[in-house]
């Protein structure tokens, strides 16, 4: 486990998957990140896929390739490029094993930088292959919330009178139906309710720039301006005190449709030799 620290926060990151595992308030001892075997993850990185592919396969020019749920980088150790008191940079490059399921050369760099009570989580994707790189990138942090779920409040910016989400169909895993549904809340600032997650994950159709999650003992603010989608998730039908706020560049598959990678809805794309950067800024109070 790797640590960065300043006067306000102590942050731990596992080099396996470059996964954020702890963010602790040094003054109060409050832990912001979920740590419990009831959902044994903390903040996995999703690359080069988000969600589960139809039949665990996708297409490149009509040829089948196997792809596991949420891609594969969370299964690999990242190389430490830089480790200072308040900064950590990690890197993963595609290898012979990943080429079997994703036949492209790439590098994914993830950096964690502390500045007072803010944690910048930066992602950098470089296309090292000789073809256009099509991929999804997601960040899946789970935050501790008050045990009484309804005692937590969520605010989404910019304000809207009615929030909408992609309709999700479970088969048994969540896929897009192609439809859009209204969220069962009024406005874009509301108390949490488990009914919101009765049908599983919630992916907003509208662009979200900022989201604030707060309870009596904490406030978490997220700036996800570099990502087109926000996903909200907690384990449906279970009374667990956590909520995931997930910046997505990419979307799950359409139900019962094997996807051609180059045309996959929501994917980002890089030209040969191109580099793209994304940032998720977290503020803890």
VENRAHU-V724124 format. One line per field, one symbol per residue. phi: phi as a letter, one per 30 degrees, with the letter a starting at -180 (. if undefined). burial: + if it has 24 or more other C-alpha atoms within 12 Angstrom, else -. A space follows every 50 residues. Layout:
phi: ???
burial: ???
//
This chain:
phi: .cbbabdcbcbcbcddihcdcbbcdddcidcdcdbaddbdcbadccacbb icdehhbbbbhicdbdbdeiibddccdcddcabcebbbbbbbcebedddd cbdbcabccbbbbcbhccbcccbbccdcccbdccacbbbbdccdbeeded dcbbbcbddbdbdbbddcccbdcdbdcjcbbdddbcicbaddbddececj dbcddddccbbbcbbdcabbcbcbedcdbcccabddibccdbbccbdcck bddddhbdcdedcdejdcbbdeidbbcbbcccccb
burial: -+++++-++++++++++++++++++----++++++---+-++++++++++ ++++++++++----++++++++++-+-+++-----+++++++++---+-- +++++++++++++++-+++++++++++-+--+++++++++++++++--+- -++++++-----+++++++---++++----+-+-+--+++++++-++-++ +++++++++++++++--++++++++++++++++++----+++++++++++ ++++++-++++--+++++++-----++++++++++
//
